[in-house]
Structures are given as C-alpha cells and as structure tokens.
C-alpha cells in the first residue's frame, strides 16, 4: 500500500520475473475496503544474489528473478540494537 504522506524518493519498487509462469502460485487483489495485494510463487532454487549498480538487490533462482530497489548501504546501515523494523539486524 502506498503511503501518500511519504516522499516518493523513500518508496521502493520491485519486480518479479518468473520463467515458467506455472511457478506463479497466487495473485490476490482485494476490491474491498483494504487495498492489499498478495503475490506468491517460487523463483526456484537460489543460484545467485547480488547488488546490481549499487541500487538493486537481484535474487536469481532457477525459475525466476526477484529485483528490489534498495541499496546495499541501506540494508547494512542499521546496526544491532535498532528497533527499526525496515532493516534487518546483522
């Protein structure tokens, strides 16, 4: 869900490319009061994961690719002890 109060430069985008489309297991778009979307599938066995052009995390599987618009610096910049749920603790 897009937060209209959040500046656009803080938003992150993603793409999912599935090689055989049968690996797409579920797409749910709610027309009710909630503006939720759920996309589920499999990219298969992990082959490689890396940051591309310092701004995209690319996770390659045997059956697809997941790309997320986030820099390596953003993933690592929050250290242990933070309560910020956006970044994983390392």
C-alpha positions in Angstrom: 0.0 0.0 0.0 1.4 3.4 -1.0 1.6 5.9 1.8 0.6 9.2 0.3 2.3 11.1 3.1 5.7 9.5 2.4 8.0 11.3 0.0 8.4 9.4 -3.3 12.2 9.1 -3.0 11.7 6.9 0.0 9.5 4.5 -1.8 10.9 1.2 -3.1 9.8 -0.7 -6.1 10.2 -4.4 -7.0 9.8 -6.7 -10.0 9.3 -10.4 -10.2 10.1 -12.4 -13.4 9.0 -16.0 -13.4 10.4 -18.1 -16.2 7.7 -20.7 -16.5 4.5 -18.9 -15.5 3.2 -22.0 -13.8 5.6 -21.1 -10.9 3.2 -18.3 -10.1 1.0 -19.8 -7.3 -1.3 -16.9 -6.3 -2.2 -13.3 -7.1 -4.8 -11.7 -4.9 -6.2 -8.2 -5.4 -8.8 -7.1 -2.9 -11.6 -4.9 -4.1 -12.9 -4.4 -0.6 -12.1 -1.7 1.9 -8.4 -2.8 2.1 -6.1 -2.1 -0.7 -4.0 -5.2 -0.3 -2.2 -7.2 -3.0 -0.5 -10.5 -2.5 1.8 -12.2 -5.0 3.1 -15.6 -4.2 5.2 -18.0 -6.2 8.7 -19.6 -6.4 11.9 -18.5 -8.1 13.2 -22.0 -7.6 16.5 -23.0 -6.1 18.8 -20.0 -5.3 21.5 -19.6 -7.9 22.9 -16.1 -7.0 22.1 -12.9 -5.1 23.9 -9.6 -5.6 23.5 -5.9 -5.7 23.4 -4.6 -9.2 24.5 -1.0 -10.0 24.6 -0.4 -6.2 20.8 0.2 -6.2 19.0 -3.1 -6.9 19.1 -6.3 -4.9 18.8 -9.1 -7.5 18.0 -12.6 -6.3 18.3 -15.2 -9.1 16.6 -18.5 -8.9 16.4 -21.4 -11.4 12.8 -20.4 -12.2 12.8 -16.6 -11.8 14.3 -13.4 -10.6 13.3 -11.0 -7.8 14.6 -7.4 -8.0 14.2 -4.9 -5.2 15.1 -1.2 -5.5 17.3 -0.9 -2.3 21.0 -0.2 -1.9 23.4 -2.4 -0.1 24.2 0.5 2.1 20.5 0.8 3.2 20.4 -2.9 4.1 23.5 -2.7 6.2 23.3 0.8 7.7 21.1 -0.1 10.7 23.1 -2.0 13.3 22.2 -4.2 16.2 20.1 -2.5 18.8 17.9 -0.6 16.5 14.1 -1.1 16.7 13.6 0.0 13.1 11.6 -2.9 11.5 12.5 -1.8 8.0 16.1 -3.1 8.2 17.3 -6.5 9.2 19.8 -6.8 12.0 23.1 -8.4 11.1 
